[in-house]
Amino acid sequence: MLDDEIATIFEDIAETMLGVSLEVLKDDERAVTDDAALTASIVLSGDFEGVLSATFSGPLARAVASLLLQQPAPESSLSDVRDAVGEIVNIAAGNLKGVLPPCQLSLPSVRPGAPRRASERGGRMGHGCFRVLGEPLWVELAGSRRA
């Protein structure tokens, strides 16, 4: 499992890009349940096939955009918010590539709601449940090595 690597990557991103701390939670606290949640995903293909997804609560997604764009949250459009959470996952996937078998990354995609189940992508390889700015963030790497 790559849980420790995922936690380290997201802790570094929170601190260096957003200037905030990230709290690691227990797995049973992972639910991101608000209606405004966004899931950003990157598909990995090559010797490793899978997907890295991160589900941000609606308020966290808006706060991330505000911090990245250095503007008040109300000034961030939905497009800004989607771009910001997509960029966070893109950076995380780029860092995660260093511990995975050779693979290429897709462009990030962002959609409303929770991620698809890990079983749809070959099983869970790692995950993290975090709190950032008082809001939940759920991250999962699902996939498998190609034979």
ABEGO torsion letter per residue (X at the ends): XAAAAAAAAAAAAAAAAAGBBBBBBBAAAABBABAABBBBBBBBBEABBEBBBBBBBAAAAAAAAAAAAGBBAAABBAAAAAAAAAAAAAAAAAAAAAABBBBBBBBBBBBBEBBBBAAAAGEBAEBBBBBBGGBBBBBBBBEBBBX
